[in-house]
Amino acid sequence: MNINETLRFFRLKLKLTQREMMPDYTDPSTYSKIESNTRSLKVSELEEILGHISINSEEFFTFATFDKEQQHFRKYYYYCATHLENKTTKQKLLTYYFSLKDKEKKTLRELSNYIAIKNFFHGNWEEVESLTSEEISKTFKHLLDKSFYLQYDYVITNNLIRFINTKQQDLLISKLFPINYEEQRDFTTKKFAHNILINLISLRLYAKDYASAEKYIKLAKKQDKQNENYSFKLNLQYLNNLLNYLLEGEPHYMERVYDFIHLLENAGDIMQAQEVKKEVKMLTHERDSKKMLSSYSVGILKDS
């Protein structure tokens, strides 16, 4: 629903008349024109309407849709990731992918979606090519040159982080964190930002670079000061316990790792629980770090 449709939705659900939506306006037709989209709505007017009928702005905008195209993309992306052989949805996502591939100048959102598709589906669909070195280099430079990062920048970094070297990773992270204006950022933006650190810590564990993993765990613990993202906190604690086990070999750290796995299973997140089990086995038994790194994120769905 757009803003006009959302206003009408709430008005009908609350059983209010159009006049009751803006009672202080002398012209009773003002609201009617707004709802029918024959008059533009000012931000101050929307704020006044929501305040009058006691609707929180966050609740209102969860019903109002500004970006249907992106909603469709994420719907198809996540569905295809768990239903790789569904031909109908696969074709929809591939059609979108090819339209982006042929586009010379991409918006930030389009670049984010393009990289996300390549990152995950290259290993599953022959129609999707891998990211080229030119694409990686150009995107990294674009990120490094920015002074303020938006949600799509964090999503791009999430999908790009495993393709750049450790020096580049360190340089980029120093610019991304701490998150600018963190208290004003929405939950989804912060979720993608936090996930960068989770991915980076995992990468350092796969590379057996335990000192760097420990460094980024310390950085991650300074994030989410409002304690909103419990998934981030739990994954961080899991990685911290796994690192401590790899460093010290104390059994109680592994017990805590399996407490996390059991928590995932009890919550019904069987897919992640299985992936974590594979990860733990790989990190505790495989000695070849190059082999470990080559296996990282293969078959694992990353947030996009």
Summary of the structure (lengths in Angstrom):
residues: 304
radius of gyration: 23.1
end to end distance: 23.3
largest distance: 76.7
contacts: 828
relative contact order: 0.07
helix: 70%
strand: 0%
